[in-house]
């Protein structure tokens, strides 16, 4: 019976040693995961910061675009006003040219006595 107990003890010791070895390997693997997790966490934090910076830059761009839109609206209003002015000038010039032409024609007719 002592031999059976001794065999069981040896068997138990072997199993315990193997379990210790497996737990040691498991612990080392977990330690590697912890380091990798830290790296991933740092990269995630850096990415989050970059996204924050990009959002701020986009907000600045949007503010600038709003200002540009306002200025373009003002320019459009001024261009429309200038077009009206040009149309008035063109029509008055046409009327002047016609009047001048009529006056010349009348003078020519008088001169030619037609």
SVG drawing of the C-alpha trace seen along z (x, -y; Angstrom):
<svg xmlns="http://www.w3.org/2000/svg" viewBox="-36 -123 43 125">
<polyline fill="none" stroke="black" stroke-width="0.4" points="0.0,0.0 2.9,-2.4 4.0,-1.8 0.6,-2.7 0.6,-5.9 4.1,-6.7 3.0,-6.2 -0.1,-8.3 2.1,-11.0 4.5,-10.8 1.7,-11.0 0.1,-13.9 3.5,-15.7 3.9,-15.2 0.4,-16.6 1.1,-19.5 4.4,-20.3 2.8,-20.2 0.0,-22.5 2.6,-24.9 4.4,-24.9 1.2,-25.5 0.2,-28.3 3.7,-29.9 3.3,-29.8 -0.2,-31.1 1.0,-34.0 3.8,-34.8 1.3,-34.9 -1.0,-37.1 1.9,-39.4 2.5,-39.7 -1.1,-40.6 -0.9,-43.3 2.0,-44.9 0.1,-44.7 -3.0,-46.0 -1.0,-49.0 0.4,-49.7 -3.1,-49.4 -4.5,-51.7 -1.8,-54.3 -2.4,-54.2 -6.2,-54.5 -5.5,-57.6 -3.3,-59.1 -5.9,-58.5 -8.6,-60.0 -6.5,-63.1 -5.9,-63.3 -9.7,-63.1 -10.2,-65.9 -7.6,-68.1 -9.2,-67.3 -12.6,-68.3 -11.2,-71.6 -9.7,-72.3 -12.9,-71.4 -14.8,-73.8 -12.3,-76.6 -12.7,-75.7 -16.5,-75.9 -16.2,-79.3 -14.0,-80.5 -16.4,-79.1 -19.3,-80.9 -17.4,-84.1 -16.6,-83.5 -20.2,-82.7 -21.3,-86.0 -18.7,-87.9 -19.8,-86.0 -23.4,-87.0 -22.4,-90.6 -20.4,-90.4 -23.4,-88.8 -25.6,-91.7 -23.1,-94.2 -22.7,-92.5 -26.5,-92.5 -26.6,-96.2 -23.8,-96.9 -25.6,-94.9 -28.7,-97.1 -26.4,-100.2 -24.8,-98.9 -28.2,-98.2 -29.3,-101.7 -26.1,-103.1 -26.4,-101.0 -30.0,-102.0 -29.2,-105.7 -26.3,-105.4 -28.5,-103.8 -31.0,-106.6 -28.2,-109.2 -26.7,-107.6 -30.1,-107.5 -30.8,-111.1 -27.3,-112.1 -27.8,-110.1 -31.2,-111.7 -29.7,-115.1 -26.9,-114.4 -29.4,-113.0 -31.5,-116.1 -28.4,-118.3 -27.3,-116.3 -30.8,-116.5 -30.8,-120.2 -27.4,-120.5 -28.4,-118.4 -31.8,-120.1 -33.7,-117.0"/>
</svg>
